[in-house]
Amino acid sequence: MADQQELDDFFAHAKAALDLPADDYEDAYQLGGAKFADKLAALVKTGKKTATSSGFELYTIEQDPLPNAGVYNIILNRADKPVALTFTDNVFVTPFMKVTADIAKREGEDDQSLASWREVHQAFFSQEYQANGIQFDPESSMVVVEEFHTVYPVVQTR
């Protein structure tokens, strides 16, 4: 569990450094669970990862609200330490098989191809769904796609 004071200090430092208009961040979380958290957080920190996806049906089971656009979030590493502050630009729900090559590339993982994205995410979602007592079906399951950009640390673009 992340230390609340550490999260608040991280956000305060980012807010002061960038003169952010927000008073607070919405959430702090790991991407991909502990197994992938360090790798994915590093991709976010460098600006290579600008999208993420999650299983829509899991939100219903866990009774969690869908992510919101227009908010700041803190991305954590495996040790629940803050690594990056992101701003969510867009959130939408789409069938797994309708995820585009652009989204796969923006996820920044592996070779960034749609084929690779489908292979890795089908395995990941299948495991997550099974752990929650349901079955992931790539032909009918929906995914929540979040598009974001890293605001802190500042990512150098070309």
N, C-alpha and C positions, 0 to 999 in steps of 0.2 A: 504494500500500500504506500502510495506516494505521501511524503511529508507535506502537509498543507502549507506550512510556513515557507518551505523551499519553493513550492509552486507559486505562492503569492509573491515571494521575492523575485523569482524569475520573471513573472509577468510585470512586476513593478519596474524592474531593470529594463525590460524591453520597451515598456510604455515610455519611460523617461528617455531612453536612447533614441526612440523614433517619434516621440511626441504623438503617440497613438490617441485617437479620439475616444476609445472605449474605456469604460471604468473597470471592466472585468472580462475574464475569459469564460467561455461556457463550460468546457470540460477539459480534463487531462486524461490521456489514455495511451496505451500501447497499440501499435498496429500489428495485426497478425498473431497476437498472443506472445507469450514469453519466448517461444521457439524462434520467432522471426523479428522480434521487437528491435534488437540492435541493428540488424541489417536494414530494416525499413526506416527506422529513425534516422540512420545515416543518409539514406537516399533523400529523405525529406529535408534534412539539414543542408544538404548540398543543392537543393532545388531540382534534383533529378526526378523525384516522385512528386507529382502534382495532382494525383487522383488516388482514390482507394475505393474498394467495394466491399460490401458485406451482404450476408444473406438476409433478404427481406423477411422471410418467415420466422427468423430468429427474433426479430423485434416483437412479433406478435406473441410468441411463446414467453419471452422474457418480460413482456409488457413494458418495453422501453420505447420512448418516443423516437421518431426518426430524427436524424441530424438536421440542423438548421443551417441555411445559408445566411451570410452576413454576420458571422460570429467568429471570434478567435478561439483557438484550441491549443493546448499544450501537448506536444507529442513526447512520450516518455520512452526511455530505453528499457531494457530487460530489468534493470535494477530500480525501476520507477523513478529515475532521475530525469528532470526536464532537459530536452535536447533542442527543441525548436518550437516556435510559435507560428501557427498557421492561421490564415483567414480563409473561411469557407466561401467560395464564390458561387457554387451551384450544387444542388442536391436533386437527384431524380431516381425514379425506380424504373427498371427495364428488365425484360426477360434476359436470363443468362446468355442465351444464344444470340441476343441482339446487341450485346456489348460490342462496340466498334474497335477497329484497329487503333484509332486515335486514343481511346480510353486505355487500351492495353499498353500503348506506348507511354502515356502519361503516368501509368502506374509505376513505370521505371524499373521493373524487375526483369531478371533473366535477360533474354535477348530482345525484350520489348515487343515481341510479335504477338499477334492475336492467338496463334496456335499455342504458343507457350503459355500465354495468359490463361487460356481455357484449360489446358492440362493441369497447371499448378492450382488454379482456383477450383476446378472440379474436385480435385483430391482434397483440398483444404475444406471446402464447403461440405463435402460428403462426410468428413470426419466431424466437423462442427455440428451438422444436423444430426448425425447418429448419436453424438453425445447428449443431444436434447430429445432423443426418442422419435425423431422423424427422419424421413428419407429425402435426400437431395436428388432432384431429377433435372438434369441440364435442359431437358426439353420443355419443362413447365415452371421451374423455379425462377423466382425473381431476385434481382440484386439491387441494392441501394448503392448508387454511385455518388461519391462526394468529390467535387473538383475544388481544389484549393491552391493557394500559393503560400510559400514560406515568407514570413515577414521578419523573423528574427531567429537566428542571426541573419543579417543581411546577406542575401545570395548575390554573388557577382554574376551578372549576365554579360554575354558578349555583345 
